[in-house]
């Protein structure tokens, strides 16, 4: 078998493989001899069909089968022989096959890049520190109460935080516009759900009252047909309802699965959840900075095939996330996912090289600790722990996350790290949109 490889550009390779005619003919003859033993041809007894007849009738198909199998086996042999590491399936183009002559085909593919790691000392990370204070806990209890607010009708003028039931019709230059009409809509005054001036214009209204409000759509309004235009809304108020916060009692605690311990038991459970959320937020933000730093300090050429595969994965995730069972993922524009896919693939290559160079393996104790941390959010943690530890696929995902955490720790040992203390609220605040996903995203978090 003759093999030659040329670099087309960057990571792309063109490999020409030649298979000797003798090797092909020997295999074709074996195939035809096997066929002759079982072939049924009119005018001949089974097993007595002349080889010339067998070759005439089955020769072409036998040759095609042999060629197909030899391409598969020889391609693997050639790749191993040339010590290549393809990124994605090769594109194979067979040359014309002539009986009795050597057969050639061309395989085109990209290879994985060689990653040369930059200096971790060039990476700067601001690591935040925080804790859950008693004031944070009390604030969270109020948030939980507000999330379960009920409303009770009252006979008075509407004020902020009241919920109104209204009908409205909006007009621009006297003409009703699309999306400007609704019936029996619930609106909490002061929520900022409507355009500026709308909710303010209903303060002081009573049930049964009609009001006409003049407002102007913001210049940056999402519907460009309405942006910056003056509108008039005719509004009918059907009901004014006052907010009623639930009491911190056993009935309220039971909504969150806390059946024992009363208020103190509930406070303890809420604090545990807040502390767990805080740990995850700090870990996530530190990890994001490390991954951003790795991207900034490592220039990696990324195979297009890997980006394409990652785009397909992100398309699938998007369809699943939004419940689009009847949506063909391939119809989603690739451009929507390209930047995210490139980031994930690039980080995957860099992280893999760090793991390789530092011989990092998932720490069993950390894997167990992470499983226990996840299980602590459930009522029967032991069952959850056993499920993870006995499920190879789920455990592998945990090991992958732990491995990346160990990579982060490896980088932090040499990076420029500064610590800053922040409030709980600032610590758990979501990262800005431009802070793209880290490499863990590639594991279907």
Secondary structure, 3 states (H helix, E strand, C coil): CEEEEEEEECCEEEEEEEECHHHHHHHHHHHHHHHHHHCCCCCCCCCCCCHHHHHHHHHHHHHHHHHHHHHHHHHHHHHHHCCCCECCCCEEEECCCCCCCCEEEEEEEEECCCCCCCCHHHCEEEEEECCCCHHHHHHHHHHHHHHCCEEEECCCCCCCCCEEEEEEEEEECCEEEEEEEEEEEEEECCCCCCCCCCCHHHCCCCCCCEEEEEEECCCCCCCCCCCCCEEEEEEEEEEEEEEECCCCCHHHHHCCCCCCCHHHHHHHHHHHHHHHHHHHHHHHHHHHHHHHHHHHHCCCCCCHHHHHHHHHHHHHHHHHHCCCCCCCHHHCCCHHHHHHHHHHHHHHHHHHHHHHHHCCCCCHHHHHHHHHHHHCCCCCHHHHHHHHHHCHHHHHHHHHHHHHHHHHHHHHCCCEEEEEECCHHHHHCCCCCCCCCCHHHHHCC
